[in-house]
Amino acid sequence: MHLAKQACNDSWRVFYTHDALVLHYHHETWRQIKRRFQREAIALRQIMPELHVSFMDAVRYWMAGVLSDFGSAISEKKFLRNLVSIPKYRFCQYYGAW
């Protein structure tokens, strides 16, 4: 985010590409996941201080994320095995945002 914002401030253009390679390797405890998202939220507030996430925004984002993830889990036949972890992960993600 910081790099993209700086590039735009310097009159560069930033593009999204759906086929960009992104590698994630997270073997963390729930506490570590929550802390990681809190650090990311703090960094985002420094990069974009004009961005504010209210409690209701966080609830809406959580619900949308959970429903989307449930849909993916159902289509991949992994719903029951992820029934608890999906809402828990999304909670960790949006807890630090507000």
N, C-alpha and C positions, 0 to 999 in steps of 0.2 A: 504494500500500500504506500509506504513512504517513497519508494523508488518511482512508482507510477505517478504519485502526486507531484514529486519534484520534476519528473519528465514533462508533465503537463504545464507546470509553472514555467519551464524553460522552453515552451512552445513546441515540444515534441508531441507526438501522437501515440497513444497506447491502444492496442487492439486486443480483443479477446479471440482466442482460437480454441475451438472445442477439442482439437486433437493434440493439445500441448501435453507434454509428458510431465507428470507430477508424481513423485514418489513419496509415499508416507510410510514411516516405520515407527509406529507407536505401540510399544508394549509397556503400558503404564497402568498404575493403579488408578482407581477412581479419584482418589485424592490428587494424584499427579495430573490427571486429565483436567480436573476442576481448576487447579492452579495454573495450568498451561493456558486455558481459556481466559482466566482472570488477567494473566500477563498480556495476552493478546488484546483484551479489551482496554487495558491501560495504555498500551501502545497505540491503539486506534484512536483513543481520546486525545493523545498527544499529536497524532498526525492530522486528525480531523476534529478539532474541538467544537466545530459547529454541529457535529452529529450527536444527537441525544436519543437514548433509548429509554422509554418509560417502562414502568413495570408492566403495563398492559401491552406495550410493544413486545416485550420479552415473552409474555404469555402467548401472544399471537404467533410469534416466530417459533416458539417451542411447539405449539400445536401443529403448525404447518410442517415443521421438520419431522415431527413424530408421524403424522399422517402420511407424508411422502415416503418416509423410511419404511413404515408398515406396508405401504403399497408395494415397494420394491421387494421387501422380505416375503410378502405373499407370492409375488410373481416368481421369485427364486426358490419358493418352497422352503424358506428359512424363518417363517414367522414365529413359530413357537419357541425356537431356540434363541430368538432375539426379542421376545416379548418384554422382558424386563430391561435388557441392556439399551434398547433404543430410547425409551423415555429418559432413562438415567443419563445417557450420553448427551442427549439434547438439553437436559436440565443443566449439566455441567457447562455446556456451550453457552447458554444464554444467562446463566446465573450472574456471571461477572459483567455482563453487558450493561445491566441497569444498576 
